[in-house]
Amino acid sequence: QQKVQQSPESLSVPEGGMASLNCTSSDRNFQYFWWYRQHSGEGPKALMSIFSDGDKKEGRFTAHLNKASLHVSLHIRDSQPSDSALYFCAASETGYQNFYFGKGTSLTVIP
Amino acid sequence: GPKVLQIPSHQIIDMGQMVTLNCDPVSNHLYFYWYKQILGQQMEFLVNFYNGKVMEKSKLFKDQFSVERPDGSYFTLKIQPTALEDSAVYFCASRGTANTGQLYFGEGSKLTVL
């Protein structure tokens, strides 16, 4: 069973719009969540982490975590064409162990 | 920022041959990982490695796979013998000791098994 599920599989937003990506976990032991972004032909790069309930904002990116529902989201405001990429949610129990990745959301920002 | 270097970037081999993928992790990192990605889709965990030992491995880490980091040199993934289904992009990642655990990924090694 997939431990980390992401939705939607793909998403298109106009330039300047808001993109919302979702991630849910089936494992209540997961405490550490990361969002990674992968541009075509490159390795994933960490965007931001979230470990506590609530919102965390970094520039145009806001992550939200609800541990009770095991739900994590990423919101990108004022989306830019350079934000077009594959976005992964990754979760870990302790931060020292394996990070389980979701299948990813492919984001396309239309100029 | 910190960089992970992977060599080679692309390798084509015949089924049954051996292949070694090399990873030069971030210099002060102690935890190392290999992930497999097919067709630009899901990142599938293979193995993680710390202090000279495999800490955790997935079902994808078949008996034909092995990892090592002899004397602080490259962290390597060896596949012997290779199979057609091993064709994929393999990503190495490393991270430091903090349990906040950001992974730093290389650019990947694309393996094509014919």
Boltz contact constraints between the chains, C-beta under 6 A:
constraints:
  - contact:
      token1: [A, 42]
      token2: [B, 107]
      max_distance: 6.0
  - contact:
      token1: [A, 43]
      token2: [B, 91]
      max_distance: 6.0
  - contact:
      token1: [A, 43]
      token2: [B, 105]
      max_distance: 6.0
  - contact:
      token1: [A, 43]
      token2: [B, 106]
      max_distance: 6.0
  - contact:
      token1: [A, 43]
      token2: [B, 107]
      max_distance: 6.0
  - contact:
      token1: [A, 43]
      token2: [B, 108]
      max_distance: 6.0
  - contact:
      token1: [A, 44]
      token2: [B, 105]
      max_distance: 6.0
  - contact:
      token1: [A, 46]
      token2: [B, 102]
      max_distance: 6.0
  - contact:
      token1: [A, 95]
      token2: [B, 99]
      max_distance: 6.0
  - contact:
      token1: [A, 95]
      token2: [B, 100]
      max_distance: 6.0
  - contact:
      token1: [A, 95]
      token2: [B, 101]
      max_distance: 6.0
  - contact:
      token1: [A, 96]
      token2: [B, 99]
      max_distance: 6.0
  - contact:
      token1: [A, 98]
      token2: [B, 45]
      max_distance: 6.0
  - contact:
      token1: [A, 98]
      token2: [B, 48]
      max_distance: 6.0
  - contact:
      token1: [A, 98]
      token2: [B, 56]
      max_distance: 6.0
  - contact:
      token1: [A, 101]
      token2: [B, 43]
      max_distance: 6.0
  - contact:
      token1: [A, 103]
      token2: [B, 42]
      max_distance: 6.0
